[in-house]
Amino acid sequence: MEPELIADYQCVTGEGPLWHPQEGRLYWVDIPTGRMFRYDPATGHHEQFYQGDVVGGFTIQDDGALLLFMARGAVKIWRDGQLETVIEEIPEERESRFNDVFADPEGRVFCGTMPTRERGGHLYRLDTDGSLHKLLDGIQVSNGMGLTLDRRQLYYTESGAKKIYLFDYDQATGELSNRRIFKDLSGEEGVPDGMTVDAEGCVWSARWDGSCLVRYSPEGEELQRIFFPAKKVSSVIFGGPDCTDVYVTTAGGNDKATNGPGAGALFRLRLGIRGLPEFPSRVHPPR
């Protein structure tokens, strides 16, 4: 399977691809340069639409706006070029930033932060009323998340530990419990990064410094491995009108000689496998 190159903005850390169902467009971000992009497959047009503070991850709100998770723990709503603040900053995250984020069926958002020199990163849950709850600390780079098909368990990637965990998840409360290992990748090349779950319940995990995307069965058996012309494969999501297009981001576009000719680009795969629509976030600032 040859990945199709969609757009190459030479992203330093191309990340967080997300399909916008209301607009029929694919959004993604370049974290350290503070840029965001979007692609319309109906026309083939792609563009940069945002340049500003660092965005580590984002979700699509139920009204179509973007919920941005930023440096210093800031959370803001982006709508038509205007920003509205949900959280100005998290004092504990002033030297950090958000990384990967995931909206659950109730519209809450699980959002992880990066480690600093002094401490590990955190995983938070941002509830729909704008309240923030710390769930985990000491994390070695918080990353990709997704739910099992029955919505009773949540996958969680800790990149620095090279592990994908599985938690029991309570949809009514958003609580996580009973952490155990789904995949221990410490013996493999590369680091697990962004992930998603398809309509068959299989886990797709991007492999940073591994040049590939890997599909696992719900039991953890490797089913498929797709290679890219980029060393740092960072994240993956399903999109398109019928959720059968697989969009993949890569990083390292500032040094293609080291990271490969496809470093920092957005790719698409058409494998005949159906994904699941992502849940919209429903987080609104207190009035």
C-alpha positions in Angstrom: 0.0 0.0 0.0 1.5 3.3 -1.2 0.5 6.3 1.0 -0.9 9.2 -1.0 0.7 12.5 -0.4 -2.0 15.2 0.3 -0.1 18.2 1.5 3.5 19.0 2.6 3.9 22.1 4.8 7.2 20.7 6.1 5.8 20.5 9.6 8.2 20.2 12.4 5.7 18.2 14.4 2.7 17.6 12.2 0.0 16.1 14.5 -3.6 15.6 15.5 -5.4 15.0 12.3 -9.2 15.3 12.8 -12.1 15.1 10.4 -14.6 18.0 10.6 -18.0 16.4 9.7 -20.0 19.6 9.4 -17.4 21.1 6.9 -16.2 17.9 5.2 -12.6 18.9 5.8 -9.6 17.4 7.5 -7.8 19.6 10.1 -4.3 19.2 11.5 -1.6 21.1 13.4 2.2 21.8 13.4 2.7 22.0 17.2 6.0 24.0 17.7 5.4 26.5 14.9 1.9 27.4 16.0 0.3 26.6 12.6 -2.9 24.9 11.8 -4.1 23.6 8.4 -7.2 22.2 6.7 -7.8 20.1 3.6 -11.0 19.8 1.5 -11.0 16.5 -0.4 -14.0 17.6 -2.5 -11.9 20.3 -4.1 -8.3 19.2 -3.4 -7.7 22.6 -1.8 -5.6 22.9 1.4 -4.4 25.9 3.3 -2.9 27.2 6.5 -5.6 29.0 8.4 -4.0 29.7 11.8 -0.7 31.1 13.0 -0.4 31.9 16.7 0.3 30.4 20.1 1.3 26.8 20.2 -1.6 24.3 19.8 -0.8 20.8 21.2 -4.1 19.3 20.3 -7.7 20.1 19.5 -11.2 18.8 19.2 -14.2 19.7 17.1 -17.0 21.2 19.2 -20.6 20.2 18.7 -21.3 23.6 17.1 -18.4 23.2 14.7 -15.9 25.5 16.5 -12.5 24.2 17.4 -11.4 23.7 21.0 -7.7 24.4 21.2 -5.4 22.9 23.9 -2.4 25.1 24.0 0.9 26.1 25.8 0.8 26.8 29.6 -2.4 24.7 29.9 -4.5 27.3 28.1 -7.8 26.1 26.5 -9.5 28.3 24.0 -12.4 28.1 21.5 -11.5 29.1 17.9 -14.4 30.3 15.8 -14.1 32.2 12.6 -10.7 33.6 13.5 -11.7 34.7 17.0 -10.5 33.1 20.3 -12.6 32.7 23.4 -10.9 31.6 26.6 -12.1 28.6 28.6 -8.9 28.2 30.8 -6.3 31.0 30.8 -3.6 28.8 32.1 -2.9 26.0 34.5 -0.2 27.2 37.0 1.3 23.7 37.1 1.7 23.7 33.3 3.3 27.1 32.8 6.5 25.4 31.6 4.6 22.8 29.6 1.9 22.4 26.9 -0.9 20.1 26.1 -0.2 17.2 23.7 -2.8 14.7 22.4 -6.4 15.1 23.4 -9.6 13.0 22.9 -13.3 13.8 23.3 -15.5 11.2 24.8 -19.2 10.4 24.0 -20.4 12.9 26.6 -18.4 15.8 25.2 -15.7 15.8 27.9 -12.1 15.9 26.8 -9.2 13.8 28.1 -6.1 16.0 27.6 -2.5 15.2 28.3 0.5 17.5 29.0 4.2 17.1 28.3 6.8 16.4 30.9 9.3 19.1 32.0 12.8 18.8 33.3 11.5 18.7 36.9 8.5 16.3 36.5 6.5 14.0 34.3 3.4 15.0 32.4 -0.2 14.8 33.4 -3.5 13.5 32.1 -6.5 15.6 32.8 -10.2 15.4 32.1 -11.9 18.6 31.0 -15.6 18.4 31.8 -18.4 20.1 29.8 -18.8 22.9 32.4 -15.1 23.9 32.0 -13.9 22.2 35.2 -10.6 20.4 35.1 -9.7 17.2 36.9 -6.2 15.7 37.1 -6.3 11.9 36.5 -2.6 10.8 36.2 0.8 12.3 36.9 4.4 11.3 36.2 3.6 10.5 32.6 6.4 10.1 30.1 4.7 12.0 27.2 0.9 11.6 27.2 -0.4 10.6 23.8 -3.0 8.8 21.6 -6.4 7.7 23.1 -9.5 5.8 21.9 -12.4 3.8 23.2 -13.3 0.1 22.7 -16.5 -0.5 20.7 -18.6 -1.1 23.8 -17.3 2.2 25.3 -16.4 0.5 28.5 -12.6 0.7 28.1 -10.2 3.5 27.1 -6.8 3.0 25.3 -4.1 5.4 26.4 -0.6 5.8 24.9 2.4 6.7 27.1 5.1 7.3 24.5 8.1 7.6 26.8 7.2 4.2 28.4 6.6 2.7 24.9 3.3 1.3 26.2 -0.4 1.4 25.2 -2.6 1.0 28.3 -6.2 0.0 28.7 -8.4 1.5 31.4 -11.9 0.7 32.5 -13.9 3.8 31.6 -17.2 4.9 33.1 -19.2 6.9 30.5 -21.5 8.3 33.1 -18.8 9.9 35.2 -15.7 10.0 33.0 -13.7 8.1 35.6 -10.8 5.8 34.7 -9.7 2.8 36.7 -7.9 -0.6 36.5 -4.9 0.4 34.3 -3.2 -2.5 32.6 -1.0 -3.0 29.5 -2.6 -3.5 26.1 0.7 -3.5 24.2 4.3 -3.2 25.5 6.4 -2.0 22.6 9.7 -1.6 24.5 11.3 -4.3 22.4 10.4 -2.6 19.1 11.9 0.1 17.0 10.1 3.5 17.3 7.7 4.9 19.8 3.9 4.6 19.9 2.3 8.0 19.2 -1.2 9.0 18.1 -3.9 6.3 17.6 -7.5 5.7 16.7 -9.9 2.7 16.7 -11.8 1.5 13.6 -15.3 0.0 13.2 -14.0 -3.5 13.8 -12.5 -2.5 17.2 -9.0 -2.6 15.9 -6.3 -0.2 17.1 -4.3 1.9 14.7 -1.0 3.2 16.3 1.4 5.6 14.6 5.0 4.8 15.2 7.3 7.8 15.8 10.9 6.9 14.7 9.4 3.7 13.3 8.3 4.9 9.9 5.0 3.1 10.0 1.4 2.7 11.1 0.4 -0.5 12.8 -3.0 -2.1 13.1 -3.7 -4.4 16.1 -6.7 -6.6 16.8 -8.7 -6.0 20.0 -6.6 -8.8 21.5 -3.4 -7.1 20.7 -2.3 -9.2 17.7 -0.5 -7.2 14.9 -2.7 -7.4 11.7 -1.0 -4.9 9.4 2.0 -2.6 9.1 2.1 0.2 6.6 5.4 2.1 5.9 5.8 5.7 5.1 8.6 7.8 3.5 9.0 9.5 6.8 10.8 8.4 10.0 8.4 10.1 12.4 4.8 8.9 11.8 2.9 10.9 14.4 -0.9 10.3 14.3 -3.8 8.8 12.4 -7.5 9.4 12.0 -10.4 8.2 9.8 -12.3 10.7 7.8 -14.3 11.2 4.6 -18.1 11.1 4.1 -18.2 7.3 4.8 -15.2 7.3 7.2 -13.1 5.1 5.0 -10.2 7.5 4.3 -7.3 7.1 6.7 -5.3 10.4 7.2 -1.8 10.2 8.7 0.5 13.0 9.8 4.3 12.9 10.0 6.9 15.1 11.6 10.5 16.2 11.0 9.9 18.3 8.0 12.6 20.8 9.1 15.2 18.0 8.4 14.1 15.9 5.5 17.6 14.6 5.0 17.4 12.8 8.3 13.7 12.1 8.6 12.8 11.2 5.0 11.2 12.9 1.9 7.7 12.6 3.4 8.7 14.1 6.8 6.3 16.8 7.9 3.5 15.9 5.4 -0.1 14.8 5.5 -0.9 11.4 3.8 -4.0 9.5 2.9 -4.7 5.7 2.7 -7.7 4.1 1.1 -7.8 0.5 2.5 -11.4 -0.4 2.3 -11.6 -0.4 6.1 -14.2 1.7 7.9 -13.5 3.9 10.8 -15.7 5.5 13.4 -16.7 9.2 13.6 -14.9 11.0 16.4 -17.1 12.4 19.3 -17.5 16.1 19.4 -16.5 18.0 22.5 -19.2 20.0 24.3 -17.0 22.2 26.5 -18.3 25.7 27.1 -16.9 28.4 29.4 -18.9 29.3 32.5 -21.1 32.3 32.0 
